[in-house]
Amino acid sequence: MKIRKGFVSNSSSSSFIVLGTSFDNENEEVARLLGKTVEEVEDGDSYDMEEELEDRAFKLGLEFSSGGDDYAYYVGVSPFDIKDNETGAEFKQRVEKAVKEFMKEETVKLVPIEEVWRNG
């Protein structure tokens, strides 16, 4: 069973708050992150690809959202998940390490992400 932390939803709105990064949901980027070819991504089910990205993020202790638009994905850690004995600097280092691994990048720019979507 999956538990989505930091994602609050009701019938009319959703919100997502993390320290992390966003990236385009272009086929090339999704293929790179999942270790697939662009053709595999183009031929695959987009919901399955999102599920794979979400599973990968979850295994690294990250939260993942496809957001309220069709152009970006968001990944990071909620500031509410800071540990009792963790300083702000340690929290940022932990998030940076996980996001770097997820993004397969040597450097990443972490930013506060606050997204809210309204249905209707």
N, CA, C and O atoms as a GROMACS GRO file, in nm:
protein
  480
    1MET      N    1   0.084  -0.118   0.000
    1MET     CA    2   0.000   0.000   0.000
    1MET      C    3   0.088   0.124   0.000
    1MET      O    4   0.186   0.131   0.074
    2LYS      N    5   0.054   0.221  -0.083
    2LYS     CA    6   0.129   0.346  -0.090
    2LYS      C    7   0.068   0.447   0.005
    2LYS      O    8  -0.054   0.457   0.019
    3ILE      N    9   0.155   0.521   0.069
    3ILE     CA   10   0.110   0.632   0.153
    3ILE      C   11   0.173   0.757   0.096
    3ILE      O   12   0.295   0.767   0.084
    4ARG      N   13   0.091   0.851   0.062
    4ARG     CA   14   0.141   0.976   0.006
    4ARG      C   15   0.145   1.078   0.119
    4ARG      O   16   0.041   1.118   0.171
    5LYS      N   17   0.266   1.119   0.156
    5LYS     CA   18   0.283   1.216   0.263
    5LYS      C   19   0.296   1.355   0.204
    5LYS      O   20   0.355   1.371   0.097
    6GLY      N   21   0.243   1.456   0.270
    6GLY     CA   22   0.262   1.592   0.226
    6GLY      C   23   0.168   1.635   0.115
    6GLY      O   24   0.173   1.750   0.072
    7PHE      N   25   0.085   1.546   0.068
    7PHE     CA   26  -0.007   1.576  -0.041
    7PHE      C   27  -0.147   1.575   0.018
    7PHE      O   28  -0.196   1.470   0.061
    8VAL      N   29  -0.211   1.690   0.020
    8VAL     CA   30  -0.343   1.702   0.081
    8VAL      C   31  -0.445   1.722  -0.029
    8VAL      O   32  -0.426   1.805  -0.118
    9SER      N   33  -0.552   1.645  -0.024
    9SER     CA   34  -0.650   1.654  -0.132
    9SER      C   35  -0.792   1.648  -0.077
    9SER      O   36  -0.820   1.577   0.019
   10ASN      N   37  -0.879   1.724  -0.139
   10ASN     CA   38  -1.022   1.707  -0.119
   10ASN      C   39  -1.087   1.723  -0.255
   10ASN      O   40  -1.018   1.728  -0.357
   11SER      N   41  -1.217   1.733  -0.258
   11SER     CA   42  -1.285   1.733  -0.387
   11SER      C   43  -1.256   1.856  -0.472
   11SER      O   44  -1.280   1.855  -0.592
   12SER      N   45  -1.204   1.964  -0.411
   12SER     CA   46  -1.187   2.085  -0.489
   12SER      C   47  -1.043   2.134  -0.503
   12SER      O   48  -1.016   2.213  -0.593
   13SER      N   49  -0.951   2.090  -0.418
   13SER     CA   50  -0.815   2.142  -0.429
   13SER      C   51  -0.712   2.044  -0.377
   13SER      O   52  -0.743   1.951  -0.302
   14SER      N   53  -0.587   2.067  -0.417
   14SER     CA   54  -0.474   1.987  -0.371
   14SER      C   55  -0.356   2.080  -0.350
   14SER      O   56  -0.345   2.184  -0.415
   15SER      N   57  -0.267   2.044  -0.257
   15SER     CA   58  -0.148   2.124  -0.237
   15SER      C   59  -0.027   2.034  -0.217
   15SER      O   60  -0.039   1.918  -0.176
   16PHE      N   61   0.090   2.090  -0.246
   16PHE     CA   62   0.215   2.015  -0.242
   16PHE      C   63   0.323   2.112  -0.199
   16PHE      O   64   0.348   2.212  -0.267
   17ILE      N   65   0.389   2.084  -0.086
   17ILE     CA   66   0.492   2.173  -0.033
   17ILE      C   67   0.617   2.090  -0.007
   17ILE      O   68   0.614   1.997   0.073
   18VAL      N   69   0.727   2.124  -0.074
   18VAL     CA   70   0.853   2.052  -0.054
   18VAL      C   71   0.971   2.147  -0.074
   18VAL      O   72   0.958   2.254  -0.134
   19LEU      N   73   1.086   2.105  -0.023
   19LEU     CA   74   1.212   2.161  -0.064
   19LEU      C   75   1.265   2.064  -0.167
   19LEU      O   76   1.289   1.947  -0.136
   20GLY      N   77   1.283   2.110  -0.290
   20GLY     CA   78   1.323   2.017  -0.395
   20GLY      C   79   1.344   2.085  -0.528
   20GLY      O   80   1.396   2.197  -0.535
   21THR      N   81   1.303   2.016  -0.632
   21THR     CA   82   1.321   2.069  -0.767
   21THR      C   83   1.205   2.026  -0.855
   21THR      O   84   1.126   1.938  -0.819
   22SER      N   85   1.196   2.089  -0.969
   22SER     CA   86   1.095   2.050  -1.067
   22SER      C   87   1.168   2.018  -1.198
   22SER      O   88   1.281   2.063  -1.219
   23PHE      N   89   1.102   1.942  -1.283
   23PHE     CA   90   1.160   1.911  -1.414
   23PHE      C   91   1.050   1.889  -1.514
   23PHE      O   92   0.939   1.849  -1.478
   24ASP      N   93   1.081   1.915  -1.640
   24ASP     CA   94   0.984   1.898  -1.747
   24ASP      C   95   0.948   1.752  -1.764
   24ASP      O   96   1.031   1.663  -1.742
   25ASN      N   97   0.825   1.728  -1.802
   25ASN     CA   98   0.784   1.589  -1.825
   25ASN      C   99   0.804   1.549  -1.971
   25ASN      O  100   0.728   1.468  -2.026
   26GLU      N  101   0.906   1.606  -2.033
   26GLU     CA  102   0.940   1.570  -2.170
   26GLU      C  103   0.985   1.425  -2.177
   26GLU      O  104   1.045   1.374  -2.082
   27ASN      N  105   0.955   1.358  -2.287
   27ASN     CA  106   0.990   1.216  -2.302
   27ASN      C  107   1.139   1.190  -2.283
   27ASN      O  108   1.177   1.089  -2.224
   28GLU      N  109   1.224   1.282  -2.331
   28GLU     CA  110   1.368   1.263  -2.319
   28GLU      C  111   1.411   1.262  -2.173
   28GLU      O  112   1.493   1.178  -2.133
   29GLU      N  113   1.357   1.353  -2.093
   29GLU     CA  114   1.393   1.361  -1.952
   29GLU      C  115   1.341   1.240  -1.875
   29GLU      O  116   1.413   1.184  -1.793
   30VAL      N  117   1.218   1.201  -1.900
   30VAL     CA  118   1.160   1.083  -1.834
   30VAL      C  119   1.241   0.958  -1.870
   30VAL      O  120   1.270   0.876  -1.784
   31ALA      N  121   1.277   0.944  -1.997
   31ALA     CA  122   1.357   0.830  -2.041
   31ALA      C  123   1.491   0.827  -1.969
   31ALA      O  124   1.534   0.721  -1.922
   32ARG      N  125   1.557   0.942  -1.960
   32ARG     CA  126   1.687   0.950  -1.892
   32ARG      C  127   1.676   0.908  -1.746
   32ARG      O  128   1.759   0.832  -1.696
   33LEU      N  129   1.574   0.958  -1.677
   33LEU     CA  130   1.557   0.928  -1.535
   33LEU      C  131   1.520   0.783  -1.509
   33LEU      O  132   1.558   0.726  -1.406
   34LEU      N  133   1.447   0.722  -1.602
   34LEU     CA  134   1.404   0.582  -1.584
   34LEU      C  135   1.498   0.482  -1.649
   34LEU      O  136   1.477   0.361  -1.638
   35GLY      N  137   1.602   0.531  -1.718
   35GLY     CA  138   1.695   0.440  -1.784
   35GLY      C  139   1.630   0.367  -1.901
   35GLY      O  140   1.659   0.250  -1.926
   36LYS      N  141   1.542   0.437  -1.972
   36LYS     CA  142   1.471   0.379  -2.086
   36LYS      C  143   1.509   0.458  -2.211
   36LYS      O  144   1.569   0.565  -2.203
   37THR      N  145   1.472   0.404  -2.325
   37THR     CA  146   1.488   0.480  -2.449
   37THR      C  147   1.368   0.572  -2.465
   37THR      O  148   1.263   0.551  -2.405
   38VAL      N  149   1.386   0.675  -2.545
   38VAL     CA  150   1.276   0.767  -2.573
   38VAL      C  151   1.160   0.690  -2.638
   38VAL      O  152   1.044   0.717  -2.610
   39GLU      N  153   1.193   0.594  -2.724
   39GLU     CA  154   1.089   0.514  -2.790
   39GLU      C  155   1.008   0.434  -2.689
   39GLU      O  156   0.886   0.423  -2.702
   40GLU      N  157   1.074   0.379  -2.587
   40GLU     CA  158   1.002   0.303  -2.483
   40GLU      C  159   0.905   0.394  -2.408
   40GLU      O  160   0.794   0.354  -2.374
   41VAL      N  161   0.949   0.516  -2.381
   41VAL     CA  162   0.863   0.612  -2.312
   41VAL      C  163   0.747   0.653  -2.400
   41VAL      O  164   0.633   0.659  -2.355
   42GLU      N  165   0.775   0.682  -2.527
   42GLU     CA  166   0.670   0.724  -2.619
   42GLU      C  167   0.568   0.614  -2.641
   42GLU      O  168   0.448   0.642  -2.654
   43ASP      N  169   0.613   0.488  -2.645
   43ASP     CA  170   0.523   0.375  -2.667
   43ASP      C  171   0.452   0.329  -2.540
   43ASP      O  172   0.354   0.256  -2.547
   44GLY      N  173   0.502   0.372  -2.425
   44GLY     CA  174   0.446   0.327  -2.298
   44GLY      C  175   0.328   0.410  -2.253
   44GLY      O  176   0.293   0.510  -2.316
   45ASP      N  177   0.267   0.367  -2.146
   45ASP     CA  178   0.155   0.436  -2.085
   45ASP      C  179   0.210   0.547  -1.995
   45ASP      O  180   0.292   0.519  -1.908
   46SER      N  181   0.166   0.670  -2.014
   46SER     CA  182   0.219   0.782  -1.936
   46SER      C  183   0.192   0.766  -1.787
   46SER      O  184   0.272   0.808  -1.704
   47TYR      N  185   0.078   0.704  -1.752
   47TYR     CA  186   0.049   0.680  -1.611
   47TYR      C  187   0.147   0.579  -1.550
   47TYR      O  188   0.186   0.593  -1.435
   48ASP      N  189   0.186   0.479  -1.628
   48ASP     CA  190   0.285   0.382  -1.580
   48ASP      C  191   0.420   0.450  -1.558
   48ASP      O  192   0.490   0.421  -1.461
   49MET      N  193   0.456   0.541  -1.648
   49MET     CA  194   0.583   0.612  -1.635
   49MET      C  195   0.581   0.699  -1.509
   49MET      O  196   0.679   0.704  -1.434
   50GLU      N  197   0.470   0.768  -1.487
   50GLU     CA  198   0.456   0.849  -1.366
   50GLU      C  199   0.467   0.762  -1.241
   50GLU      O  200   0.531   0.800  -1.144
   51GLU      N  201   0.404   0.646  -1.246
   51GLU     CA  202   0.409   0.552  -1.132
   51GLU      C  203   0.553   0.508  -1.107
   51GLU      O  204   0.595   0.497  -0.991
   52GLU      N  205   0.629   0.482  -1.212
   52GLU     CA  206   0.770   0.443  -1.196
   52GLU      C  207   0.851   0.557  -1.134
   52GLU      O  208   0.934   0.534  -1.047
   53LEU      N  209   0.827   0.680  -1.180
   53LEU     CA  210   0.896   0.795  -1.123
   53LEU      C  211   0.860   0.812  -0.976
   53LEU      O  212   0.947   0.838  -0.892
   54GLU      N  213   0.732   0.798  -0.944
   54GLU     CA  214   0.687   0.811  -0.806
   54GLU      C  215   0.748   0.703  -0.717
   54GLU      O  216   0.791   0.732  -0.606
   55ASP      N  217   0.752   0.578  -0.766
   55ASP     CA  218   0.813   0.469  -0.689
   55ASP      C  219   0.961   0.495  -0.664
   55ASP      O  220   1.011   0.473  -0.554
   56ARG      N  221   1.030   0.542  -0.766
   56ARG     CA  222   1.172   0.573  -0.754
   56ARG      C  223   1.195   0.682  -0.650
   56ARG      O  224   1.287   0.672  -0.568
   57ALA      N  225   1.112   0.787  -0.654
   57ALA     CA  226   1.123   0.895  -0.557
   57ALA      C  227   1.097   0.843  -0.415
   57ALA      O  228   1.172   0.875  -0.323
   58PHE      N  229   0.993   0.764  -0.400
   58PHE     CA  230   0.955   0.711  -0.269
   58PHE      C  231   1.068   0.629  -0.208
   58PHE      O  232   1.094   0.638  -0.088
   59LYS      N  233   1.136   0.549  -0.290
   59LYS     CA  234   1.247   0.465  -0.242
   59LYS      C  235   1.364   0.550  -0.191
   59LYS      O  236   1.442   0.505  -0.108
   60LEU      N  237   1.374   0.674  -0.241
   60LEU     CA  238   1.480   0.764  -0.198
   60LEU      C  239   1.435   0.857  -0.086
   60LEU      O  240   1.509   0.946  -0.044
   61GLY      N  241   1.313   0.837  -0.036
   61GLY     CA  242   1.261   0.922   0.071
   61GLY      C  243   1.208   1.054   0.023
   61GLY      O  244   1.197   1.150   0.101
   62LEU      N  245   1.174   1.060  -0.105
   62LEU     CA  246   1.124   1.184  -0.165
   62LEU      C  247   0.975   1.175  -0.192
   62LEU      O  248   0.918   1.067  -0.206
   63GLU      N  249   0.914   1.291  -0.199
   63GLU     CA  250   0.775   1.300  -0.242
   63GLU      C  251   0.775   1.341  -0.389
   63GLU      O  252   0.866   1.408  -0.436
   64PHE      N  253   0.672   1.299  -0.461
   64PHE     CA  254   0.663   1.323  -0.605
   64PHE      C  255   0.522   1.368  -0.639
   64PHE      O  256   0.424   1.318  -0.584
   65SER      N  257   0.513   1.463  -0.729
   65SER     CA  258   0.382   1.506  -0.776
   65SER      C  259   0.390   1.544  -0.923
   65SER      O  260   0.489   1.602  -0.969
   66SER      N  261   0.286   1.509  -0.995
   66SER     CA  262   0.279   1.552  -1.134
   66SER      C  263   0.212   1.687  -1.145
   66SER      O  264   0.199   1.742  -1.254
   67GLY      N  265   0.169   1.741  -1.035
   67GLY     CA  266   0.119   1.877  -1.032
   67GLY      C  267  -0.015   1.895  -1.098
   67GLY      O  268  -0.083   1.799  -1.136
   68GLY      N  269  -0.052   2.020  -1.110
   68GLY     CA  270  -0.180   2.054  -1.169
   68GLY      C  271  -0.172   2.089  -1.315
   68GLY      O  272  -0.273   2.125  -1.376
   69ASP      N  273  -0.054   2.077  -1.372
   69ASP     CA  274  -0.041   2.105  -1.514
   69ASP      C  275   0.017   1.984  -1.585
   69ASP      O  276   0.053   1.885  -1.521
   70ASP      N  277   0.027   1.991  -1.714
   70ASP     CA  278   0.078   1.878  -1.791
   70ASP      C  279   0.223   1.896  -1.832
   70ASP      O  280   0.270   1.825  -1.921
   71TYR      N  281   0.295   1.988  -1.770
   71TYR     CA  282   0.428   2.023  -1.819
   71TYR      C  283   0.542   1.994  -1.722
   71TYR      O  284   0.658   1.991  -1.764
   72ALA      N  285   0.513   1.972  -1.594
   72ALA     CA  286   0.622   1.958  -1.498
   72ALA      C  287   0.592   1.852  -1.393
   72ALA      O  288   0.476   1.820  -1.363
   73TYR      N  289   0.701   1.798  -1.339
   73TYR     CA  290   0.696   1.709  -1.224
   73TYR      C  291   0.772   1.779  -1.111
   73TYR      O  292   0.861   1.860  -1.135
   74TYR      N  293   0.735   1.746  -0.988
   74TYR     CA  294   0.798   1.804  -0.871
   74TYR      C  295   0.845   1.691  -0.781
   74TYR      O  296   0.776   1.590  -0.765
   75VAL      N  297   0.965   1.708  -0.722
   75VAL     CA  298   1.019   1.607  -0.633
   75VAL      C  299   1.096   1.677  -0.521
   75VAL      O  300   1.167   1.775  -0.545
   76GLY      N  301   1.081   1.626  -0.398
   76GLY     CA  302   1.151   1.686  -0.285
   76GLY      C  303   1.104   1.626  -0.154
   76GLY      O  304   1.042   1.519  -0.151
   77VAL      N  305   1.133   1.696  -0.046
   77VAL     CA  306   1.096   1.651   0.088
   77VAL      C  307   1.020   1.764   0.156
   77VAL      O  308   1.060   1.881   0.149
   78SER      N  309   0.913   1.728   0.221
   78SER     CA  310   0.833   1.827   0.294
   78SER      C  311   0.913   1.883   0.411
   78SER      O  312   0.982   1.808   0.480
   79PRO      N  313   0.905   2.014   0.434
   79PRO     CA  314   0.972   2.070   0.551
   79PRO      C  315   0.914   2.016   0.682
   79PRO      O  316   0.977   2.028   0.788
   80PHE      N  317   0.796   1.957   0.676
   80PHE     CA  318   0.735   1.898   0.794
   80PHE      C  319   0.800   1.764   0.829
   80PHE      O  320   0.771   1.708   0.935
   81ASP      N  321   0.886   1.713   0.741
   81ASP     CA  322   0.955   1.586   0.765
   81ASP      C  323   1.095   1.604   0.822
   81ASP      O  324   1.173   1.508   0.825
   82ILE      N  325   1.128   1.725   0.866
   82ILE     CA  326   1.258   1.745   0.930
   82ILE      C  327   1.258   1.666   1.061
   82ILE      O  328   1.160   1.665   1.135
   83LYS      N  329   1.370   1.600   1.087
   83LYS     CA  330   1.380   1.515   1.206
   83LYS      C  331   1.405   1.601   1.330
   83LYS      O  332   1.459   1.711   1.320
   84ASP      N  333   1.364   1.550   1.446
   84ASP     CA  334   1.378   1.625   1.571
   84ASP      C  335   1.522   1.666   1.600
   84ASP      O  336   1.545   1.775   1.652
   85ASN      N  337   1.617   1.581   1.567
   85ASN     CA  338   1.757   1.609   1.598
   85ASN      C  339   1.835   1.661   1.476
   85ASN      O  340   1.958   1.660   1.476
   86GLU      N  341   1.764   1.705   1.374
   86GLU     CA  342   1.826   1.748   1.249
   86GLU      C  343   1.824   1.901   1.240
   86GLU      O  344   1.722   1.965   1.262
   87THR      N  345   1.940   1.958   1.206
   87THR     CA  346   1.945   2.103   1.185
   87THR      C  347   1.892   2.136   1.046
   87THR      O  348   1.873   2.046   0.963
   88GLY      N  349   1.867   2.261   1.021
   88GLY     CA  350   1.823   2.303   0.887
   88GLY      C  351   1.925   2.268   0.781
   88GLY      O  352   1.889   2.225   0.671
   89ALA      N  353   2.053   2.287   0.813
   89ALA     CA  354   2.160   2.255   0.717
   89ALA      C  355   2.164   2.105   0.689
   89ALA      O  356   2.181   2.064   0.575
   90GLU      N  357   2.148   2.025   0.793
   90GLU     CA  358   2.147   1.879   0.774
   90GLU      C  359   2.027   1.835   0.690
   90GLU      O  360   2.039   1.746   0.606
   91PHE      N  361   1.912   1.898   0.714
   91PHE     CA  362   1.793   1.868   0.634
   91PHE      C  363   1.819   1.898   0.487
   91PHE      O  364   1.788   1.816   0.400
   92LYS      N  365   1.875   2.015   0.458
   92LYS     CA  366   1.905   2.052   0.320
   92LYS      C  367   2.004   1.955   0.256
   92LYS      O  368   1.988   1.919   0.139
   93GLN      N  369   2.105   1.913   0.332
   93GLN     CA  370   2.203   1.816   0.279
   93GLN      C  371   2.136   1.683   0.247
   93GLN      O  372   2.165   1.621   0.145
   94ARG      N  373   2.046   1.640   0.335
   94ARG     CA  374   1.974   1.513   0.312
   94ARG      C  375   1.887   1.522   0.187
   94ARG      O  376   1.885   1.430   0.105
   95VAL      N  377   1.816   1.633   0.173
   95VAL     CA  378   1.730   1.652   0.057
   95VAL      C  379   1.814   1.660  -0.070
   95VAL      O  380   1.781   1.598  -0.171
   96GLU      N  381   1.922   1.737  -0.065
   96GLU     CA  382   2.008   1.753  -0.182
   96GLU      C  383   2.064   1.619  -0.228
   96GLU      O  384   2.066   1.590  -0.348
   97LYS      N  385   2.110   1.538  -0.136
   97LYS     CA  386   2.165   1.406  -0.171
   97LYS      C  387   2.061   1.319  -0.241
   97LYS      O  388   2.090   1.257  -0.343
   98ALA      N  389   1.940   1.315  -0.186
   98ALA     CA  390   1.833   1.233  -0.245
   98ALA      C  391   1.789   1.286  -0.381
   98ALA      O  392   1.767   1.209  -0.474
   99VAL      N  393   1.777   1.418  -0.394
   99VAL     CA  394   1.734   1.478  -0.521
   99VAL      C  395   1.841   1.457  -0.628
   99VAL      O  396   1.809   1.428  -0.743
  100LYS      N  397   1.968   1.472  -0.591
  100LYS     CA  398   2.077   1.445  -0.686
  100LYS      C  399   2.069   1.302  -0.738
  100LYS      O  400   2.083   1.278  -0.858
  101GLU      N  401   2.047   1.209  -0.647
  101GLU     CA  402   2.038   1.069  -0.689
  101GLU      C  403   1.917   1.047  -0.780
  101GLU      O  404   1.927   0.978  -0.881
  102PHE      N  405   1.805   1.105  -0.744
  102PHE     CA  406   1.684   1.091  -0.826
  102PHE      C  407   1.705   1.150  -0.965
  102PHE      O  408   1.670   1.089  -1.066
  103MET      N  409   1.764   1.271  -0.969
  103MET     CA  410   1.780   1.342  -1.095
  103MET      C  411   1.901   1.294  -1.175
  103MET      O  412   1.919   1.333  -1.291
  104LYS      N  413   1.984   1.208  -1.114
  104LYS     CA  414   2.107   1.158  -1.178
  104LYS      C  415   2.194   1.274  -1.222
  104LYS      O  416   2.246   1.277  -1.334
  105GLU      N  417   2.211   1.370  -1.131
  105GLU     CA  418   2.288   1.491  -1.158
  105GLU      C  419   2.391   1.511  -1.047
  105GLU      O  420   2.369   1.470  -0.933
  106GLU      N  421   2.503   1.573  -1.080
  106GLU     CA  422   2.606   1.605  -0.982
  106GLU      C  423   2.567   1.726  -0.898
  106GLU      O  424   2.603   1.735  -0.781
  107THR      N  425   2.494   1.818  -0.958
  107THR     CA  426   2.449   1.937  -0.886
  107THR      C  427   2.300   1.959  -0.914
  107THR      O  428   2.251   1.931  -1.024
  108VAL      N  429   2.231   2.007  -0.815
  108VAL     CA  430   2.090   2.043  -0.831
  108VAL      C  431   2.067   2.172  -0.753
  108VAL      O  432   2.134   2.199  -0.654
  109LYS      N  433   1.973   2.249  -0.799
  109LYS     CA  434   1.934   2.370  -0.726
  109LYS      C  435   1.804   2.340  -0.653
  109LYS      O  436   1.700   2.317  -0.714
  110LEU      N  437   1.812   2.340  -0.520
  110LEU     CA  438   1.693   2.317  -0.440
  110LEU      C  439   1.619   2.449  -0.419
  110LEU      O  440   1.680   2.552  -0.390
  111VAL      N  441   1.489   2.442  -0.433
  111VAL     CA  442   1.405   2.560  -0.411
  111VAL      C  443   1.280   2.516  -0.334
  111VAL      O  444   1.237   2.402  -0.345
  112PRO      N  445   1.224   2.607  -0.256
  112PRO     CA  446   1.095   2.576  -0.194
  112PRO      C  447   0.988   2.569  -0.303
  112PRO      O  448   0.977   2.660  -0.386
  113ILE      N  449   0.911   2.463  -0.302
  113ILE     CA  450   0.805   2.447  -0.402
  113ILE      C  451   0.672   2.443  -0.328
  113ILE      O  452   0.649   2.358  -0.242
  114GLU      N  453   0.587   2.536  -0.363
  114GLU     CA  454   0.453   2.542  -0.306
  114GLU      C  455   0.356   2.545  -0.422
  114GLU      O  456   0.343   2.646  -0.491
  115GLU      N  457   0.288   2.435  -0.445
  115GLU     CA  458   0.194   2.426  -0.556
  115GLU      C  459   0.055   2.396  -0.503
  115GLU      O  460   0.037   2.312  -0.414
  116VAL      N  461  -0.042   2.463  -0.558
  116VAL     CA  462  -0.182   2.441  -0.522
  116VAL      C  463  -0.262   2.430  -0.650
  116VAL      O  464  -0.248   2.512  -0.741
  117TRP      N  465  -0.347   2.329  -0.657
  117TRP     CA  466  -0.430   2.310  -0.774
  117TRP      C  467  -0.575   2.307  -0.731
  117TRP      O  468  -0.610   2.249  -0.629
  118ARG      N  469  -0.659   2.370  -0.810
  118ARG     CA  470  -0.803   2.372  -0.781
  118ARG      C  471  -0.875   2.308  -0.896
  118ARG      O  472  -0.852   2.340  -1.012
  119ASN      N  473  -0.964   2.216  -0.861
  119ASN     CA  474  -1.048   2.148  -0.960
  119ASN      C  475  -1.184   2.213  -0.961
  119ASN      O  476  -1.263   2.196  -0.869
  120GLY      N  477  -1.211   2.286  -1.064
  120GLY     CA  478  -1.344   2.346  -1.073
  120GLY      C  479  -1.348   2.493  -1.068
  120GLY      O  480  -1.456   2.552  -1.075
   0.00000   0.00000   0.00000
